[in-house]
Amino acid sequence: MLGTYLDTFCTGLRILLGVLMGALAVPVAMQVISRYTGLIPTFLWTEELATFLFIWIVMIGSVVAVWDGTHFDVRITRDATGPFTRLLQDGVVHIAIMIFGALFLFYGIEYAEFGGNQRSVMMRANLMITHISVPVAGGRWLLFSGYRLFEAVAKFRYGVRTRP
């Protein structure tokens, strides 16, 4: 049940990533056209908007990577062949991601509050728009990696697959 909900949520995040990538193309295209052709005037707000969109794309993309298991991890040992050693290898990775997720969530709240007291230079947008992405991503890393750890333990103990 929870796995199906989280998978649907992640599908929504993938759609949101596509929309944000399309939206990012607009200010970047405006910057390129204005710099190299002079057909349109140079707008300074386009750089800020591109930065805001890029930050959200990176953070949402990292959440999707944690769900899909496509995030990077460093293996200092050979890939496990047995079920218990596989559980240990995957468990260490998931626990590390959960620790970083908890740190991003905990310290990211203060970071977001700090951003809430500032405004961007050109658009005069509240910088909490981008700063809030840190605790949001950290919370999702914690949730998704915790679920993947639960799946790995269930697969080891019961030999079942809980993924939808």
C-alpha positions as a printed Julia matrix, in Angstrom:
164×3 Matrix{Float64}:
  0.0     0.0     0.0
  2.64    2.51    1.06
  4.9     1.42   -1.79
  2.17    2.06   -4.33
  1.51    5.51   -2.87
  5.23    6.37   -2.88
  5.63    5.09   -6.44
  2.69    7.25   -7.58
  4.17   10.22   -5.73
  7.5     9.65   -7.48
  5.75    9.46  -10.84
  4.3    12.88  -10.08
  7.8    14.11   -9.27
  9.03   12.84  -12.64
  6.25   14.77  -14.38
  7.14   17.85  -12.34
 10.78   17.43  -13.4
  9.73   17.42  -17.04
  7.68   20.58  -16.55
 10.55   22.31  -14.73
 13.01   21.31  -17.47
 10.69   22.78  -20.08
 10.31   25.91  -18.0
 14.09   26.15  -17.61
 14.5    26.18  -21.39
 12.62   29.48  -21.66
 14.88   31.79  -19.58
 18.02   30.06  -20.85
 16.89   30.51  -24.46
 16.13   34.17  -23.72
 19.64   34.63  -22.33
 21.29   33.0   -25.34
 19.2    34.9   -27.88
 19.8    38.25  -26.17
 23.56   37.71  -25.86
 24.32   36.47  -29.34
 21.71   38.04  -31.59
 20.48   41.22  -29.99
 16.94   40.41  -31.15
 15.58   40.86  -27.64
 16.89   43.04  -24.83
 18.97   41.54  -22.05
 16.81   40.71  -19.06
 18.69   40.14  -15.82
 15.83   38.32  -14.12
 16.2    35.38  -16.49
 19.43   34.31  -14.82
 17.81   34.3   -11.39
 14.81   32.36  -12.65
 17.08   29.8   -14.32
 19.0    29.41  -11.07
 15.82   28.9    -9.04
 14.52   26.29  -11.48
 17.88   24.51  -11.64
 18.09   24.2    -7.86
 14.64   22.61   -7.7
 15.47   20.29  -10.62
 18.58   19.04   -8.84
 16.84   18.49   -5.51
 13.77   16.78   -6.99
 16.03   14.72   -9.26
 17.97   13.53   -6.21
 14.73   12.42   -4.56
 13.73   10.45   -7.67
 17.22    8.91   -7.8
 16.89    7.71   -4.2
 13.52    6.12   -4.98
 14.79    4.46   -8.16
 18.05    3.37   -6.57
 20.03    5.21   -9.25
 21.82    7.49   -6.81
 25.55    6.96   -6.68
 27.15    4.87   -4.0
 30.75    3.92   -3.49
 31.5     0.23   -3.17
 34.72   -0.55   -1.36
 34.07   -4.28   -1.51
 33.01   -6.64   -4.26
 29.32   -6.91   -5.02
 27.69   -9.3    -2.6
 26.66  -12.72   -3.79
 24.82  -13.98   -0.72
 21.52  -12.59    0.58
 22.91  -11.53    3.97
 25.95   -9.73    2.56
 23.69   -8.07   -0.02
 21.46   -6.88    2.81
 24.51   -5.5     4.62
 25.77   -3.66    1.56
 22.38   -2.2     0.69
 21.61   -1.49    4.34
 24.76    0.57    4.8
 23.91    2.65    1.73
 20.31    3.21    2.83
 21.3     4.07    6.39
 23.89    6.57    5.1
 21.26    8.2     2.9
 18.85    8.29    5.85
 21.49    9.99    8.03
 22.14   12.63    5.36
 18.4    13.03    4.83
 17.89   13.63    8.55
 20.74   16.15    8.59
 19.37   17.97    5.55
 15.91   17.98    7.1
 17.03   19.17   10.54
 19.53   21.83    9.48
 17.61   22.67    6.32
 14.73   24.09    8.34
 17.03   26.74    9.82
 18.53   27.29    6.36
 15.06   27.85    4.9
 14.22   30.31    7.67
 17.45   32.15    6.86
 16.4    32.31    3.21
 12.99   33.58    4.22
 14.62   36.77    5.49
 16.22   37.57    2.14
 15.1    38.66   -1.29
 16.67   38.04   -4.67
 18.35   41.0    -6.34
 16.47   41.26   -9.64
 13.12   39.54   -9.15
 12.78   40.55   -5.49
 11.52   37.02   -4.8
 11.74   35.61   -1.31
 14.74   33.26   -1.26
 12.84   30.72    0.78
 11.64   29.57   -2.66
 14.99   27.87   -3.18
 16.14   27.36    0.41
 13.09   25.25    1.29
 14.21   22.67   -1.27
 16.91   21.44    1.14
 14.65   20.21    3.98
 12.0    19.02    1.5
 14.55   16.85   -0.31
 16.08   15.65    2.97
 12.7    14.52    4.27
 11.99   12.62    1.06
 15.44   10.97    1.14
 14.75    9.87    4.69
 11.32    8.48    3.79
 12.3     6.8     0.52
 15.52    5.31    1.81
 13.77    4.07    4.95
 11.2     2.34    2.79
 13.91    0.79    0.6
 15.66   -0.46    3.75
 12.36   -1.97    4.91
 12.06   -3.66    1.51
 15.58   -5.05    1.71
 14.97   -6.49    5.18
 11.64   -7.99    4.09
 13.25   -9.53    1.03
 15.98  -11.05    3.2
 13.67  -12.32    5.93
 10.72  -13.52    3.91
 12.09  -13.8     0.4
  9.3   -11.55   -0.85
  9.41   -8.46   -2.93
  7.38   -5.55   -1.54
  7.95   -3.14   -4.41
  4.8    -2.43   -6.45
